[in-house]
Amino acid sequence: MGMMIPIDKYGFAIDGTWHTRYLTAWKKAFPNRPTEEAGRFEQSVWCSLTPEWDNWWFGNLGAKPPRLRTLR
């Protein structure tokens, strides 16, 4: 079985051990962009400059990107 992402009752990802694998995949997808642009939690808010890629990555794992999010 593949990686599982914990989700809330609405299907949105919640913080968990998946972030290391997310960051590894993000670095492969965006090798020339600074790591600071990758998605991350800041005080329970998901911050990302690549929301379309986040939708793709989480969707492939059966989840939606974290609910509280902003572009930063």
PyMOL Python script that loads the backbone (N, CA, C, O; Angstrom):
from pymol import cmd

cmd.read_pdbstr("""\
ATOM      1  N   MET A   1       0.854  -1.176   0.000  1.00  0.00           N
ATOM      2  CA  MET A   1       0.000   0.000   0.000  1.00  0.00           C
ATOM      3  C   MET A   1       0.898   1.238   0.000  1.00  0.00           C
ATOM      4  O   MET A   1       1.958   1.238   0.626  1.00  0.00           O
ATOM      5  N   GLY A   2       0.473   2.292  -0.703  1.00  0.00           N
ATOM      6  CA  GLY A   2       1.232   3.539  -0.798  1.00  0.00           C
ATOM      7  C   GLY A   2       1.052   4.409   0.428  1.00  0.00           C
ATOM      8  O   GLY A   2       0.429   4.018   1.414  1.00  0.00           O
ATOM      9  N   MET A   3       1.605   5.574   0.337  1.00  0.00           N
ATOM     10  CA  MET A   3       1.518   6.529   1.433  1.00  0.00           C
ATOM     11  C   MET A   3       0.081   6.993   1.624  1.00  0.00           C
ATOM     12  O   MET A   3      -0.663   7.180   0.662  1.00  0.00           O
ATOM     13  N   MET A   4      -0.283   7.170   2.865  1.00  0.00           N
ATOM     14  CA  MET A   4      -1.607   7.681   3.190  1.00  0.00           C
ATOM     15  C   MET A   4      -1.438   9.048   3.844  1.00  0.00           C
ATOM     16  O   MET A   4      -0.511   9.273   4.623  1.00  0.00           O
ATOM     17  N   ILE A   5      -2.344   9.942   3.516  1.00  0.00           N
ATOM     18  CA  ILE A   5      -2.339  11.280   4.107  1.00  0.00           C
ATOM     19  C   ILE A   5      -3.534  11.377   5.040  1.00  0.00           C
ATOM     20  O   ILE A   5      -4.655  11.092   4.619  1.00  0.00           O
ATOM     21  N   PRO A   6      -3.332  11.770   6.295  1.00  0.00           N
ATOM     22  CA  PRO A   6      -4.478  11.954   7.180  1.00  0.00           C
ATOM     23  C   PRO A   6      -5.326  13.127   6.686  1.00  0.00           C
ATOM     24  O   PRO A   6      -4.803  14.171   6.296  1.00  0.00           O
ATOM     25  N   ILE A   7      -6.634  12.932   6.712  1.00  0.00           N
ATOM     26  CA  ILE A   7      -7.558  13.964   6.233  1.00  0.00           C
ATOM     27  C   ILE A   7      -8.631  14.243   7.277  1.00  0.00           C
ATOM     28  O   ILE A   7      -8.899  13.420   8.152  1.00  0.00           O
ATOM     29  N   ASP A   8      -9.243  15.426   7.166  1.00  0.00           N
ATOM     30  CA  ASP A   8     -10.370  15.737   8.041  1.00  0.00           C
ATOM     31  C   ASP A   8     -11.636  15.137   7.421  1.00  0.00           C
ATOM     32  O   ASP A   8     -11.562  14.469   6.390  1.00  0.00           O
ATOM     33  N   LYS A   9     -12.766  15.364   8.025  1.00  0.00           N
ATOM     34  CA  LYS A   9     -13.997  14.734   7.548  1.00  0.00           C
ATOM     35  C   LYS A   9     -14.450  15.243   6.181  1.00  0.00           C
ATOM     36  O   LYS A   9     -15.357  14.667   5.581  1.00  0.00           O
ATOM     37  N   TYR A  10     -13.837  16.306   5.688  1.00  0.00           N
ATOM     38  CA  TYR A  10     -14.178  16.860   4.380  1.00  0.00           C
ATOM     39  C   TYR A  10     -13.168  16.503   3.302  1.00  0.00           C
ATOM     40  O   TYR A  10     -13.315  16.920   2.153  1.00  0.00           O
ATOM     41  N   GLY A  11     -12.136  15.730   3.661  1.00  0.00           N
ATOM     42  CA  GLY A  11     -11.143  15.298   2.694  1.00  0.00           C
ATOM     43  C   GLY A  11      -9.919  16.176   2.566  1.00  0.00           C
ATOM     44  O   GLY A  11      -9.072  15.937   1.706  1.00  0.00           O
ATOM     45  N   PHE A  12      -9.813  17.198   3.415  1.00  0.00           N
ATOM     46  CA  PHE A  12      -8.655  18.085   3.379  1.00  0.00           C
ATOM     47  C   PHE A  12      -7.510  17.480   4.196  1.00  0.00           C
ATOM     48  O   PHE A  12      -7.733  16.952   5.285  1.00  0.00           O
ATOM     49  N   ALA A  13      -6.292  17.557   3.671  1.00  0.00           N
ATOM     50  CA  ALA A  13      -5.128  17.026   4.379  1.00  0.00           C
ATOM     51  C   ALA A  13      -4.898  17.771   5.683  1.00  0.00           C
ATOM     52  O   ALA A  13      -5.101  18.982   5.774  1.00  0.00           O
ATOM     53  N   ILE A  14      -4.476  17.029   6.675  1.00  0.00           N
ATOM     54  CA  ILE A  14      -4.059  17.630   7.930  1.00  0.00           C
ATOM     55  C   ILE A  14      -2.580  17.306   8.124  1.00  0.00           C
ATOM     56  O   ILE A  14      -2.062  16.373   7.511  1.00  0.00           O
ATOM     57  N   ASP A  15      -1.918  18.055   8.955  1.00  0.00           N
ATOM     58  CA  ASP A  15      -0.480  17.902   9.151  1.00  0.00           C
ATOM     59  C   ASP A  15      -0.149  16.463   9.531  1.00  0.00           C
ATOM     60  O   ASP A  15      -0.895  15.800  10.251  1.00  0.00           O
ATOM     61  N   GLY A  16       0.973  16.011   9.032  1.00  0.00           N
ATOM     62  CA  GLY A  16       1.395  14.649   9.339  1.00  0.00           C
ATOM     63  C   GLY A  16       2.778  14.365   8.798  1.00  0.00           C
ATOM     64  O   GLY A  16       3.499  15.273   8.386  1.00  0.00           O
ATOM     65  N   THR A  17       3.137  13.103   8.804  1.00  0.00           N
ATOM     66  CA  THR A  17       4.470  12.693   8.370  1.00  0.00           C
ATOM     67  C   THR A  17       4.641  12.754   6.856  1.00  0.00           C
ATOM     68  O   THR A  17       5.744  12.529   6.357  1.00  0.00           O
ATOM     69  N   TRP A  18       3.590  13.049   6.124  1.00  0.00           N
ATOM     70  CA  TRP A  18       3.657  13.123   4.667  1.00  0.00           C
ATOM     71  C   TRP A  18       4.496  14.304   4.171  1.00  0.00           C
ATOM     72  O   TRP A  18       4.922  14.294   3.016  1.00  0.00           O
ATOM     73  N   HIS A  19       4.743  15.307   4.990  1.00  0.00           N
ATOM     74  CA  HIS A  19       5.397  16.522   4.511  1.00  0.00           C
ATOM     75  C   HIS A  19       6.800  16.260   3.961  1.00  0.00           C
ATOM     76  O   HIS A  19       7.212  16.931   3.014  1.00  0.00           O
ATOM     77  N   THR A  20       7.540  15.310   4.523  1.00  0.00           N
ATOM     78  CA  THR A  20       8.875  14.989   4.018  1.00  0.00           C
ATOM     79  C   THR A  20       8.788  14.480   2.583  1.00  0.00           C
ATOM     80  O   THR A  20       9.599  14.861   1.738  1.00  0.00           O
ATOM     81  N   ARG A  21       7.811  13.624   2.305  1.00  0.00           N
ATOM     82  CA  ARG A  21       7.652  13.099   0.946  1.00  0.00           C
ATOM     83  C   ARG A  21       7.142  14.185  -0.003  1.00  0.00           C
ATOM     84  O   ARG A  21       7.521  14.218  -1.174  1.00  0.00           O
ATOM     85  N   TYR A  22       6.299  15.055   0.494  1.00  0.00           N
ATOM     86  CA  TYR A  22       5.837  16.195  -0.306  1.00  0.00           C
ATOM     87  C   TYR A  22       7.039  17.031  -0.730  1.00  0.00           C
ATOM     88  O   TYR A  22       7.182  17.364  -1.906  1.00  0.00           O
ATOM     89  N   LEU A  23       7.908  17.373   0.229  1.00  0.00           N
ATOM     90  CA  LEU A  23       9.056  18.219  -0.061  1.00  0.00           C
ATOM     91  C   LEU A  23      10.011  17.548  -1.054  1.00  0.00           C
ATOM     92  O   LEU A  23      10.550  18.219  -1.935  1.00  0.00           O
ATOM     93  N   THR A  24      10.223  16.255  -0.926  1.00  0.00           N
ATOM     94  CA  THR A  24      11.071  15.521  -1.866  1.00  0.00           C
ATOM     95  C   THR A  24      10.496  15.594  -3.274  1.00  0.00           C
ATOM     96  O   THR A  24      11.229  15.856  -4.227  1.00  0.00           O
ATOM     97  N   ALA A  25       9.201  15.367  -3.417  1.00  0.00           N
ATOM     98  CA  ALA A  25       8.544  15.428  -4.722  1.00  0.00           C
ATOM     99  C   ALA A  25       8.571  16.852  -5.269  1.00  0.00           C
ATOM    100  O   ALA A  25       8.779  17.055  -6.465  1.00  0.00           O
ATOM    101  N   TRP A  26       8.362  17.833  -4.404  1.00  0.00           N
ATOM    102  CA  TRP A  26       8.358  19.236  -4.835  1.00  0.00           C
ATOM    103  C   TRP A  26       9.721  19.629  -5.387  1.00  0.00           C
ATOM    104  O   TRP A  26       9.806  20.300  -6.416  1.00  0.00           O
ATOM    105  N   LYS A  27      10.797  19.210  -4.702  1.00  0.00           N
ATOM    106  CA  LYS A  27      12.151  19.533  -5.159  1.00  0.00           C
ATOM    107  C   LYS A  27      12.438  18.927  -6.528  1.00  0.00           C
ATOM    108  O   LYS A  27      13.134  19.535  -7.341  1.00  0.00           O
ATOM    109  N   LYS A  28      11.906  17.731  -6.791  1.00  0.00           N
ATOM    110  CA  LYS A  28      12.075  17.105  -8.109  1.00  0.00           C
ATOM    111  C   LYS A  28      11.285  17.855  -9.172  1.00  0.00           C
ATOM    112  O   LYS A  28      11.752  18.013 -10.300  1.00  0.00           O
ATOM    113  N   ALA A  29      10.096  18.315  -8.820  1.00  0.00           N
ATOM    114  CA  ALA A  29       9.238  19.027  -9.777  1.00  0.00           C
ATOM    115  C   ALA A  29       9.746  20.438 -10.063  1.00  0.00           C
ATOM    116  O   ALA A  29       9.564  20.948 -11.168  1.00  0.00           O
ATOM    117  N   PHE A  30      10.368  21.062  -9.095  1.00  0.00           N
ATOM    118  CA  PHE A  30      10.839  22.451  -9.214  1.00  0.00           C
ATOM    119  C   PHE A  30      12.307  22.558  -8.801  1.00  0.00           C
ATOM    120  O   PHE A  30      12.612  23.224  -7.812  1.00  0.00           O
ATOM    121  N   PRO A  31      13.216  21.924  -9.528  1.00  0.00           N
ATOM    122  CA  PRO A  31      14.617  21.874  -9.093  1.00  0.00           C
ATOM    123  C   PRO A  31      15.315  23.235  -9.046  1.00  0.00           C
ATOM    124  O   PRO A  31      16.307  23.388  -8.333  1.00  0.00           O
ATOM    125  N   ASN A  32      14.824  24.210  -9.781  1.00  0.00           N
ATOM    126  CA  ASN A  32      15.493  25.515  -9.824  1.00  0.00           C
ATOM    127  C   ASN A  32      14.833  26.574  -8.944  1.00  0.00           C
ATOM    128  O   ASN A  32      15.241  27.736  -8.958  1.00  0.00           O
ATOM    129  N   ARG A  33      13.829  26.182  -8.191  1.00  0.00           N
ATOM    130  CA  ARG A  33      13.153  27.150  -7.318  1.00  0.00           C
ATOM    131  C   ARG A  33      13.632  26.975  -5.884  1.00  0.00           C
ATOM    132  O   ARG A  33      13.946  25.857  -5.474  1.00  0.00           O
ATOM    133  N   PRO A  34      13.693  28.056  -5.115  1.00  0.00           N
ATOM    134  CA  PRO A  34      14.140  27.930  -3.726  1.00  0.00           C
ATOM    135  C   PRO A  34      13.144  27.116  -2.896  1.00  0.00           C
ATOM    136  O   PRO A  34      11.932  27.212  -3.085  1.00  0.00           O
ATOM    137  N   THR A  35      13.673  26.329  -1.993  1.00  0.00           N
ATOM    138  CA  THR A  35      12.842  25.472  -1.142  1.00  0.00           C
ATOM    139  C   THR A  35      11.832  26.280  -0.337  1.00  0.00           C
ATOM    140  O   THR A  35      10.784  25.752   0.034  1.00  0.00           O
ATOM    141  N   GLU A  36      12.123  27.539  -0.061  1.00  0.00           N
ATOM    142  CA  GLU A  36      11.206  28.375   0.721  1.00  0.00           C
ATOM    143  C   GLU A  36       9.860  28.549   0.024  1.00  0.00           C
ATOM    144  O   GLU A  36       8.878  28.921   0.667  1.00  0.00           O
ATOM    145  N   GLU A  37       9.800  28.284  -1.289  1.00  0.00           N
ATOM    146  CA  GLU A  37       8.539  28.409  -2.022  1.00  0.00           C
ATOM    147  C   GLU A  37       7.672  27.160  -1.916  1.00  0.00           C
ATOM    148  O   GLU A  37       6.502  27.185  -2.299  1.00  0.00           O
ATOM    149  N   ALA A  38       8.228  26.075  -1.404  1.00  0.00           N
ATOM    150  CA  ALA A  38       7.456  24.838  -1.261  1.00  0.00           C
ATOM    151  C   ALA A  38       6.376  25.030  -0.201  1.00  0.00           C
ATOM    152  O   ALA A  38       6.502  25.876   0.684  1.00  0.00           O
ATOM    153  N   GLY A  39       5.318  24.237  -0.303  1.00  0.00           N
ATOM    154  CA  GLY A  39       4.243  24.310   0.683  1.00  0.00           C
ATOM    155  C   GLY A  39       4.741  23.971   2.076  1.00  0.00           C
ATOM    156  O   GLY A  39       5.618  23.126   2.256  1.00  0.00           O
ATOM    157  N   ARG A  40       4.157  24.652   3.059  1.00  0.00           N
ATOM    158  CA  ARG A  40       4.537  24.423   4.451  1.00  0.00           C
ATOM    159  C   ARG A  40       3.445  24.986   5.360  1.00  0.00           C
ATOM    160  O   ARG A  40       2.666  25.853   4.962  1.00  0.00           O
ATOM    161  N   PHE A  41       3.410  24.483   6.562  1.00  0.00           N
ATOM    162  CA  PHE A  41       2.485  25.014   7.555  1.00  0.00           C
ATOM    163  C   PHE A  41       3.145  26.149   8.309  1.00  0.00           C
ATOM    164  O   PHE A  41       4.289  26.037   8.749  1.00  0.00           O
ATOM    165  N   GLU A  42       2.419  27.236   8.455  1.00  0.00           N
ATOM    166  CA  GLU A  42       2.817  28.355   9.305  1.00  0.00           C
ATOM    167  C   GLU A  42       1.642  28.638  10.226  1.00  0.00           C
ATOM    168  O   GLU A  42       0.618  29.165   9.790  1.00  0.00           O
ATOM    169  N   GLN A  43       1.789  28.288  11.501  1.00  0.00           N
ATOM    170  CA  GLN A  43       0.723  28.476  12.484  1.00  0.00           C
ATOM    171  C   GLN A  43      -0.602  27.904  11.990  1.00  0.00           C
ATOM    172  O   GLN A  43      -1.618  28.600  11.990  1.00  0.00           O
ATOM    173  N   SER A  44      -0.596  26.655  11.575  1.00  0.00           N
ATOM    174  CA  SER A  44      -1.779  25.902  11.133  1.00  0.00           C
ATOM    175  C   SER A  44      -2.354  26.374   9.799  1.00  0.00           C
ATOM    176  O   SER A  44      -3.444  25.943   9.421  1.00  0.00           O
ATOM    177  N   VAL A  45      -1.651  27.250   9.077  1.00  0.00           N
ATOM    178  CA  VAL A  45      -2.101  27.706   7.757  1.00  0.00           C
ATOM    179  C   VAL A  45      -1.121  27.162   6.725  1.00  0.00           C
ATOM    180  O   VAL A  45       0.090  27.326   6.867  1.00  0.00           O
ATOM    181  N   TRP A  46      -1.651  26.507   5.676  1.00  0.00           N
ATOM    182  CA  TRP A  46      -0.814  25.973   4.612  1.00  0.00           C
ATOM    183  C   TRP A  46      -0.435  27.111   3.678  1.00  0.00           C
ATOM    184  O   TRP A  46      -1.304  27.774   3.112  1.00  0.00           O
ATOM    185  N   CYS A  47       0.859  27.334   3.518  1.00  0.00           N
ATOM    186  CA  CYS A  47       1.370  28.409   2.677  1.00  0.00           C
ATOM    187  C   CYS A  47       2.101  27.775   1.494  1.00  0.00           C
ATOM    188  O   CYS A  47       2.950  26.904   1.679  1.00  0.00           O
ATOM    189  N   SER A  48       1.769  28.213   0.285  1.00  0.00           N
ATOM    190  CA  SER A  48       2.379  27.629  -0.901  1.00  0.00           C
ATOM    191  C   SER A  48       2.326  28.614  -2.055  1.00  0.00           C
ATOM    192  O   SER A  48       1.370  29.377  -2.194  1.00  0.00           O
ATOM    193  N   LEU A  49       3.365  28.590  -2.880  1.00  0.00           N
ATOM    194  CA  LEU A  49       3.381  29.393  -4.101  1.00  0.00           C
ATOM    195  C   LEU A  49       3.084  28.528  -5.327  1.00  0.00           C
ATOM    196  O   LEU A  49       3.163  29.007  -6.458  1.00  0.00           O
ATOM    197  N   THR A  50       2.746  27.266  -5.109  1.00  0.00           N
ATOM    198  CA  THR A  50       2.443  26.355  -6.220  1.00  0.00           C
ATOM    199  C   THR A  50       1.115  25.622  -5.973  1.00  0.00           C
ATOM    200  O   THR A  50       1.095  24.395  -5.867  1.00  0.00           O
ATOM    201  N   PRO A  51       0.012  26.369  -5.881  1.00  0.00           N
ATOM    202  CA  PRO A  51      -1.269  25.728  -5.537  1.00  0.00           C
ATOM    203  C   PRO A  51      -1.750  24.705  -6.567  1.00  0.00           C
ATOM    204  O   PRO A  51      -2.372  23.713  -6.188  1.00  0.00           O
ATOM    205  N   GLU A  52      -1.481  24.917  -7.855  1.00  0.00           N
ATOM    206  CA  GLU A  52      -1.921  23.951  -8.859  1.00  0.00           C
ATOM    207  C   GLU A  52      -1.185  22.634  -8.678  1.00  0.00           C
ATOM    208  O   GLU A  52      -1.786  21.562  -8.762  1.00  0.00           O
ATOM    209  N   TRP A  53       0.123  22.716  -8.426  1.00  0.00           N
ATOM    210  CA  TRP A  53       0.902  21.504  -8.206  1.00  0.00           C
ATOM    211  C   TRP A  53       0.441  20.821  -6.923  1.00  0.00           C
ATOM    212  O   TRP A  53       0.330  19.596  -6.881  1.00  0.00           O
ATOM    213  N   ASP A  54       0.174  21.594  -5.886  1.00  0.00           N
ATOM    214  CA  ASP A  54      -0.337  21.020  -4.637  1.00  0.00           C
ATOM    215  C   ASP A  54      -1.625  20.247  -4.889  1.00  0.00           C
ATOM    216  O   ASP A  54      -1.785  19.131  -4.394  1.00  0.00           O
ATOM    217  N   ASN A  55      -2.549  20.833  -5.660  1.00  0.00           N
ATOM    218  CA  ASN A  55      -3.799  20.134  -5.979  1.00  0.00           C
ATOM    219  C   ASN A  55      -3.512  18.798  -6.649  1.00  0.00           C
ATOM    220  O   ASN A  55      -4.134  17.789  -6.318  1.00  0.00           O
ATOM    221  N   TRP A  56      -2.574  18.789  -7.590  1.00  0.00           N
ATOM    222  CA  TRP A  56      -2.213  17.556  -8.293  1.00  0.00           C
ATOM    223  C   TRP A  56      -1.611  16.538  -7.319  1.00  0.00           C
ATOM    224  O   TRP A  56      -2.027  15.380  -7.293  1.00  0.00           O
ATOM    225  N   TRP A  57      -0.629  16.976  -6.518  1.00  0.00           N
ATOM    226  CA  TRP A  57       0.076  16.053  -5.632  1.00  0.00           C
ATOM    227  C   TRP A  57      -0.870  15.442  -4.597  1.00  0.00           C
ATOM    228  O   TRP A  57      -0.904  14.221  -4.440  1.00  0.00           O
ATOM    229  N   PHE A  58      -1.627  16.266  -3.899  1.00  0.00           N
ATOM    230  CA  PHE A  58      -2.555  15.754  -2.899  1.00  0.00           C
ATOM    231  C   PHE A  58      -3.644  14.904  -3.558  1.00  0.00           C
ATOM    232  O   PHE A  58      -4.017  13.854  -3.035  1.00  0.00           O
ATOM    233  N   GLY A  59      -4.153  15.361  -4.707  1.00  0.00           N
ATOM    234  CA  GLY A  59      -5.202  14.616  -5.400  1.00  0.00           C
ATOM    235  C   GLY A  59      -4.771  13.219  -5.787  1.00  0.00           C
ATOM    236  O   GLY A  59      -5.569  12.285  -5.717  1.00  0.00           O
ATOM    237  N   ASN A  60      -3.517  13.058  -6.197  1.00  0.00           N
ATOM    238  CA  ASN A  60      -3.010  11.722  -6.534  1.00  0.00           C
ATOM    239  C   ASN A  60      -2.951  10.801  -5.333  1.00  0.00           C
ATOM    240  O   ASN A  60      -2.863   9.582  -5.487  1.00  0.00           O
ATOM    241  N   LEU A  61      -2.997  11.363  -4.155  1.00  0.00           N
ATOM    242  CA  LEU A  61      -2.970  10.568  -2.930  1.00  0.00           C
ATOM    243  C   LEU A  61      -4.331  10.540  -2.243  1.00  0.00           C
ATOM    244  O   LEU A  61      -4.443  10.117  -1.093  1.00  0.00           O
ATOM    245  N   GLY A  62      -5.355  10.987  -2.945  1.00  0.00           N
ATOM    246  CA  GLY A  62      -6.713  10.893  -2.433  1.00  0.00           C
ATOM    247  C   GLY A  62      -7.088  11.944  -1.411  1.00  0.00           C
ATOM    248  O   GLY A  62      -7.979  11.723  -0.590  1.00  0.00           O
ATOM    249  N   ALA A  63      -6.422  13.080  -1.450  1.00  0.00           N
ATOM    250  CA  ALA A  63      -6.727  14.144  -0.480  1.00  0.00           C
ATOM    251  C   ALA A  63      -6.799  15.486  -1.200  1.00  0.00           C
ATOM    252  O   ALA A  63      -6.354  15.624  -2.340  1.00  0.00           O
ATOM    253  N   LYS A  64      -7.361  16.452  -0.520  1.00  0.00           N
ATOM    254  CA  LYS A  64      -7.335  17.842  -0.980  1.00  0.00           C
ATOM    255  C   LYS A  64      -6.215  18.539  -0.212  1.00  0.00           C
ATOM    256  O   LYS A  64      -5.878  18.119   0.895  1.00  0.00           O
ATOM    257  N   PRO A  65      -5.626  19.608  -0.785  1.00  0.00           N
ATOM    258  CA  PRO A  65      -4.621  20.343  -0.014  1.00  0.00           C
ATOM    259  C   PRO A  65      -5.222  20.833   1.300  1.00  0.00           C
ATOM    260  O   PRO A  65      -6.441  20.967   1.409  1.00  0.00           O
ATOM    261  N   PRO A  66      -4.377  21.104   2.302  1.00  0.00           N
ATOM    262  CA  PRO A  66      -4.906  21.568   3.585  1.00  0.00           C
ATOM    263  C   PRO A  66      -5.911  22.713   3.427  1.00  0.00           C
ATOM    264  O   PRO A  66      -5.759  23.582   2.569  1.00  0.00           O
ATOM    265  N   ARG A  67      -6.929  22.688   4.271  1.00  0.00           N
ATOM    266  CA  ARG A  67      -8.063  23.608   4.179  1.00  0.00           C
ATOM    267  C   ARG A  67      -7.664  25.075   4.316  1.00  0.00           C
ATOM    268  O   ARG A  67      -7.962  25.868   3.423  1.00  0.00           O
ATOM    269  N   LEU A  68      -7.015  25.450   5.382  1.00  0.00           N
ATOM    270  CA  LEU A  68      -6.620  26.846   5.587  1.00  0.00           C
ATOM    271  C   LEU A  68      -5.336  27.064   4.810  1.00  0.00           C
ATOM    272  O   LEU A  68      -4.289  26.525   5.167  1.00  0.00           O
ATOM    273  N   ARG A  69      -5.416  27.863   3.737  1.00  0.00           N
ATOM    274  CA  ARG A  69      -4.227  28.065   2.926  1.00  0.00           C
ATOM    275  C   ARG A  69      -4.159  29.470   2.363  1.00  0.00           C
ATOM    276  O   ARG A  69      -5.163  30.169   2.231  1.00  0.00           O
ATOM    277  N   THR A  70      -2.944  29.851   2.039  1.00  0.00           N
ATOM    278  CA  THR A  70      -2.695  31.170   1.491  1.00  0.00           C
ATOM    279  C   THR A  70      -1.517  31.071   0.534  1.00  0.00           C
ATOM    280  O   THR A  70      -0.725  30.131   0.609  1.00  0.00           O
ATOM    281  N   LEU A  71      -1.404  32.030  -0.354  1.00  0.00           N
ATOM    282  CA  LEU A  71      -0.257  32.092  -1.252  1.00  0.00           C
ATOM    283  C   LEU A  71       0.812  32.947  -0.597  1.00  0.00           C
ATOM    284  O   LEU A  71       0.626  34.150  -0.416  1.00  0.00           O
ATOM    285  N   ARG A  72       1.916  32.340  -0.246  1.00  0.00           N
ATOM    286  CA  ARG A  72       3.049  33.064   0.352  1.00  0.00           C
ATOM    287  C   ARG A  72       4.317  32.432  -0.120  1.00  0.00           C
ATOM    288  O   ARG A  72       5.403  32.875   0.253  1.00  0.00           O
TER     289      ARG A  72
END
""", "prot")
cmd.dss("prot")
cmd.show_as("cartoon", "prot")
cmd.util.cbc("prot")
cmd.orient("prot")
